[in-house]
Every structure is written in C-alpha cells, then in structure tokens.
Amino acid sequence: MPFLWGQQLGVTVTSGLEMCSCVVSAGLVLCWCSALTQPETESRVSPFLCRSCLFMVLHVALQAAVFGEYTWEVFVYCWELQFHLLLLLLPYLLLAGNLGCFLLCSRANPGTVTKSNAAALVQVYAYDGVLFQRGLVCPTCTVEKPARSKHCSVCRTCVHRFDHHCVWVNNCIGASNAGVFLLYLLSLTATAGALAAVTAAFLIHVLLLSDIMHSTYLDAQGQEHPVEIPFVIQHLFLTFPRIVFMLGFVILLTLVLGGYCSFSLYLALTNQTTNEWCKSRRSGGSPHLPSQPQDRPLVYKNIYSKGIWRNLKEIFNPPAVLERKKKT
C-alpha cells in the first residue's frame, strides 16, 4: 500500500471477485485492486448458485416429519380400526424406493463432458443447427460442446444431454441419471398420494363411525341447524389438528408433484430436456447459420424424437458411444 503524507481521503469499492481502493491526496489519485479470498467470495454466493446440501437436508427433514406424524398417529389409529396391513405399509414401501432413487440420483455422474470423452460424445447426437451449433467450445471447460450439452454454472462442468440442475438432489440431471430422476419423481408423487389417500380414508372412516353428517348443532341464537361441510372440517381440525394439517400439506404436495411429473413424462415421451424446451420457446434465442439469410427466421424442430417407445428406452438406457461407432 502506498504511503502518503498529509490529508487523505480513502474510498473502497467491492465488485465481483475484486476489491478496489482509492486514495485522494494533494490532487493525486492512487488506486489499487486486490482479489477477494476464497471464503469472502463463497460467502456472497446464494445456495441456489452453488452446490450445497441445504436442500437435501430439508428434503429428508420434511419426509421425516411427515412420516413421523403418520407413524405416531395415523398408523396407530388405522391399525385399531382394522385397516388392511398392506394398505398401511404401502407408504413405507414407496418411501424406500424413493430414498433409493434419491441416493442414486444425487451420487450418480450425470454425464460429465471431459477432454478425454468430448470427442466421443460429439458422435452421439446430431447438431440441429438451431439450439446446438457444431464447433462451439465451452470457454470454461475448454472442450468442444456436444449436441444437447450445456455448461452448469453450479457444478462448474459441462453435462451431456443437460436437463437442469436440481437443488433437491444436489446434482445435475443429464444423460446418465435422467431415468433415475424420473423414477425419483414418480415414487415421490406416489408416496405423497399414498399418504394422502390413507389419511383421508382414516378421517372419512371416523366421520362415518360418528355419524356426524346426520347430526345438528345450535348456533349462538339457540337455533338448530344441520351439520355442513365447513363445520365438519372445523370439527376434524379441532379433534385431529396435526393429522388434518399433514393431510393438507401432502395433498398440496401431490398436486404440485403431479403437475411436474406430467411435464417430465411429456419431455421423456417426446425426447426433450427442460433446457431444450425452454430454449425453443425463448424469443430471439436461436442464432442464424452463416449460410442462411439474416431476415429468414429459423424454425425449431425436434430432431431427437424417435417415437414413444424408443424415447423412453433412451431415457433409461442412454445411447452408448461405442455402439454408435459400430453402427457407423
């Protein structure tokens, strides 16, 4: 740092990965910049923009809370009401399958593009000339980008057949784990649906046993009224508050996951990725080929769809580079 005599005015500005400082003294301006240390830069990064186990812990904590309530109250009450054992164990069986898919999806290599396999991966998919151009090099990984690949800024690597980065499994979804991720979504939706179905069946069974729907109640003026749906819901919430709250949560979760599952199944059946679906609908996102006039818009067409059955087969058994080479 420069040493100045007399009156000084110092200003420090932090931007990006550098910290710049300026000192004004006797009409002179002296500035210098220094790089921030690694802990300083990482502390400014959002959990959504870096690999973090925060959402994985939240994922497991929510499942533990829901199944804790289900085991502590719903399972015991249903067992006393002589529900079928297989029906009560169904959520646990689905949970076991979901946790298996969760671990596989979070620990699997999504299909990382490296300098050693980049040349081989280029041969797997053709370039459509609209979303994916031949000859592009990733400036970060310094490798040629295969068709349908994308650089993930979170994992800091290029992923073959990139779909998206999922914070819940703390991993990218690519060619190698897309099938496991689809099974993870289906099993998670089925688990939430099974919990909702068993819990709703228990509450309905309680209402039928109490015969509350044929009862009446007195209002503040002493007038008698037949029981209506809002009164029944209020009665259930006051009697089983935790169970009713859990039921509302898993119903909402089932609807949200069901919508996302339907979208993921549509992408799988049409052999698209989330990245490709978004880019194809982004206005002005398709570059022009040098051989085409600038005033002629490019029309995106999915060239990777091979029919429903072959598309599903490709999700669970991605094309191997060696097999592709043998065919050619």
Secondary structure, 3 states (H helix, E strand, C coil): CCCCCCCCEEEEEEECCEEEEEEEECCEEEEEEEECCHHHHHHCCCHHHCCCCHHHHHHHHHHHHHHHHHHHHHHHHHHHCCCCHHHHHHHHHHHHHHHHHHHHHHHCCCCEECCCCHHHHCCCCCCCCCCCCCCCECCCCCCECCCCCEEECCCCEEECCCCEEECCCCEEECCCCHHHHHHHHHHHHHHHHHHHHHHHHHHHHHHHHHCHHHCEEECCCCCEEECCHHHHHHHHHHHCHHHHHHHHHHHHHHHHHHHHHHHHHHHHHCCCCHHHHHHHCCCCCCCCCCCCCCCCCCCCCCCCCCCHHHHHHHHHCCCCHHHHHHHC
